[in-house]
Amino acid sequence: MASSTFYDAFISYNHSSAPRQIAIALQRAIQNFSKPFWRARSARLYRDETDLTAYPALFTMLKEVLSNSKFLLLLYSPDSSK
């Protein structure tokens, strides 16, 4: 992976049903915000549920993706602490 930013944001969240639905809605909203009609999305976001594949060096890959993202969006809910 190149040293330049590959993703605009990395979305991290607890995979229980409520935060998952919020993460999906947030990803769609950000990608469609102020998007010209000829572009597929306005921002490139990494959400592990959609972008994660079986990979032998998973931790290394996630570390690289996080390092090459402009922002980390951490979704936290009270249920996440349990």
N, C-alpha and C positions, 0 to 999 in steps of 0.2 A: 504494500500500500504506500502511496506517495506521502511525503511529509506535509503536503498542503492539506487544508481542511477538505475532507471528503463528505461529511454530513454537516448540516446546519445545526442539528440537535440530536442528542441521544436521549430517548425516553426510557426512564427506569421506574418500575412500579411493582407492587405486590400483585401476583397473578390471580387473586380472588376475583369473584365476579364483578363487584362494584368498581374497584380501581381499573380493572381491565376495560370495562365499558367506557369509563372516563378517558382512559388512554387512547382508545380507538377514536372517540369523538374529538379529542384534542388534536390527534394526528390529522384527521380529516379537515378540521377547522383551520389549522395552521397551513396545511398544504393547499387549501383552496382560497385562503385569504389574499386578496388583491392579485389574483392570478390572471394573467392575460389569457384570452380564449385559445390561443395557439399553443400554450404550454400545458403539459400534463399536471404540473404542480408548481407552487411558488417556492417551496422549500424542500430540501432533502432531509428526511427524518429517519432515524434508526430506532425501531421498536422491535425488540428481540423476538416477539411472537411472529412477526411477519418477515423478518430478515435473517432469522437464525436457521442455520443448516447443521447437519451432522458434520462435525469437523474435529479431527483428532486433537488439534491444539486450540480448543475452544477458548480457554482463558486468555491465551496470547492474542487471539483474534479479537475478543471483546475489549481487551486492553488497548489494542491498536485503534479500533473503531472509536472508543471513548476518547483516546488521545487526539484523534483526528476529527473531532466534532467541536464546533464553536461553543455549544452550550450543552449543559446537562439539565434535563427537566426531570426532577424527582417528584413523583406523585406519592404523597403520604396520606394515610388514613388512620384513624384510631385502631382499626382492626389489624393494621400492619405490625403493631407492636406485640401482638399475641403470638 
